[in-house]
Every structure is written in structure tokens, then in C-alpha cells.
Amino acid sequence: MNRVDRLLGYLVIFQGRSIVRAQDLARRFEISERTVYRDIDALCEVGVPLVGMPGEGYQLLPGYYLPPIMFGESEARALFLAVAMLTGLTEAGATKQAAQAALEKIRAILPKSTLVQLEALQASLGFYKVSRPRFDPDDPKFLQLQQAIQQQRVVQFQYHALHDNRVTVRAVEPVHLAYLDDVWVLTGYCQLRQAQRIFRLDRIDWLTVTATTFVPRGPQAHERLHAGLPVRVRFAATVVRRVRENQHFTFTQAEPSQADGSTVMHYRVTTIGQIVGWLLSWGDGIEVLAPSELRQHLRHTALQIAERHRD
């Protein structure tokens, strides 16, 4: 990276953070701290009001705003793709309108040659949702949960269970939202079950953010998202490719393919019921190798299906 690009990088970092240490800049740009100090002096010489605080770092003088920074071609392309994906896969609403307005601002500062290339790219790409509803970033439940996580407030909601459609009212300490397998899920400490649990937002009927606050319990729940029961499944060669294209969100790794084309894949689930329906969708193209309770559960289910279809 040349010095001009590096100095522009400094400006972006200073604009987004209150205090920046020289050692952090050195690590970020893979240079020495001595070089960082020379760069800081250069920025000060051209009028950027940086204030040095002994033992803490540097910050911009309060009230000073940096002028707009030009995007590189690859950066502009990435932003165009991100906005195109957002507008193509989400419901109409405030967030989608804001994304489109942001795109217009980006277009206004791009060189004409770059803009022509990106408009051609945008015209040739499309993002669509067919099998599932579009994601709604302005869904009240989604916005409420973001607020509850930031403020560390307990939420209460009515939830439909995955396996038997049983309805319960839960009080949960929310810590993380994740987009998995085309659905948003909430991870948090369930006070009813006295354990970390994962909840699908589309199974929540109503939700309330309470006034009760909480202190996060140990490691963040999203760090343990893949903790749980290990599952090993052999997929026949006839279904391996389709399985890879429609993989379950608890997938962790695949073993090398066997001589007959079959492949053993690994998953990690919170309960065996989390993956049963998906496994059954592959018919006789699967064999569960572990755990034994999942093998027994599938055997029992298969016998019930066979009994109901007996002439």
C-alpha cells in the first residue's frame, strides 16, 4: 500500500473511532510505529486537527468533520453489490429506502468511468427470493430484539416449539441475533429452561421488551452457537450434490468422499429434533451413524410412516 492510500485509511479510522493508538495503526497497516508517527505529523501539517493524549492515543478535535472520502473501484463495486442484494432480498420499508438513498449518494461522487462500469454490472445482476418470504429489516420484533440486546433487557414472548407446535411463554436474556439457513434466530438465556437456547424469530407470536435488565452470563452465547450434540450422517452418492446445495445450518464439516461416491457429513445440534425433519426429506439416501438416539428416533418414525401407508 502506498503512503497516500495509507493516509486516507488513517482518516477513515479516525472518523469512525474516538481514540486510536499508534500500535493499532502499525498493526493494521503492517508498518512500524515510527512510520505511524511520521504519518501523523504529515496529516497535522495539511490541517487535520489530531490531538495526542499521552498513554492513550490520538483523536480528532471534537467538532471537526472530515470531508467525503472517494471510494476505490473495488470498494464501490462491493457497495453496489451489497445494496443490490439488500434491495432485492428485503421487503419494502424504511431500511430499503435508506439503502437506495445511500446508493444515490455513492453514485454522485464516483468518477464517470467507474459509474458506467458499475451501472452495467448492476443491470446484469439480480437477487430474488422464491422459496421463503423476503427478509424484513423493519420487522418490529427484529428491531425490538436489537434494542433489548444493546440495553441488556429481558424479553418476554410467546413461542411455538419446533417439534410438537407446543406454545409456551418465555422470559429470555437476549445476547445475539444470527441469520441462519434463511431465517433469523435469537440466542439467549431462557429463564424457563435455565439454559442457553436458540429461538427462530418466525416462531415468535408476540414479543415485549421488559424493564428488567440482566448481566450477560459467561461467554457470549453466539460463541457457543455450534456447541451441542454431534451428529454424523452418511449420504448416498445420489443425493450428495443436492445436500451440499441445501445444507442444514448446523453443518460443521464433511469427510472425503468414499469409493462408492457417498459422503459422511458432521453436524452439531442442540436437540435431535432440530435436524430430524431435514434428514427425512432425503428419503432412503441417508444413514445416521451417530448418535444412537437419533438412529432410534428415525427408525421409529420410519416404522410409523410405513404402518400408515400399509395397504
Phi, psi and omega in degrees: 000131179282170188294322180299312179298323181294317180295322176296323176298321176302315183299319178298316182294315180296326179293327186264349183230147183287314181229134181233129179270149180299321181293331177290320177294320179298318180292319182297318185257005176057052178227175179277159177296328178300319178295322178301314181299321178295320179295319179298317178299320180295319178295319179296324181294332180264010171102005177281116186280082178267135180248127179265131179243112184308129178080356182240307181146206182240151173212158175289146176301128181308136179092353180266134179239134179284149176291162179305142181254133183290140177274142171285167183299316181292325178292316179296320178297317179297319179293319178300315180296318181297315180291321178298319178294316181298314182287334181278333187252000184244160176288157176295141181171189184298320182294317179296319177296320179295321179296318179293322178294320178297321179297321179295323178293322178294317180300325186291337184251004181275145172301148184302320182296319178292319181298318179299317180296317183288326177293323176294320178296315181297323181291336184263358182242150176213146177236126186224153174241127182239307188284334182230158177299154176295150177287135181249099181289351178254014176301126181307321180297317180297316181291321178296320181291322175301315180296317182296322179295315181295322183267359181054056178247141178291138175249150176237134180208161174265129189232137175265124180294154183289323192267315185241007179062021178290140183257130176225158174255125186244146168248121190230141173265100188281138180229340185201139172247138180220146177261106185233128174053046177070013176225150174273137178232148178252132174250133180190175180271116180274119181288335177289314182271350181056045181195164174291137179221160177243132183234133174280133182295329181284357175257002177268121182280311176217156185215140177228134173270118183275173177274354183282128178261166181215161174254125180309139184266101175065213181301147177303139186300327182293341177286342180249020185301326182261009175284150178145211187273122178284140180231135176238129184227133173265125178254134179294155181302332183290341183240354186305313183297317180292327176297316179297326181283337182231051188292146176286145187291348179270006180299139178240319180195165177234141176276162177302145181297147179277173181299328181274005179091353179285159181221137176264128180239150184248143178224163176221113188243159176279325174218156181293332179295341182294335186240353186302308183301319180294318179297318181295335181294346180264007175058227183272016180272008182232158168216118178283125180267329179197149003274169184296325181294329176288321176302314181295320180297315179294321178298315180297317180295318180297321178295321178296318179297315180298319180296318182290337181258012179286134179288000000 
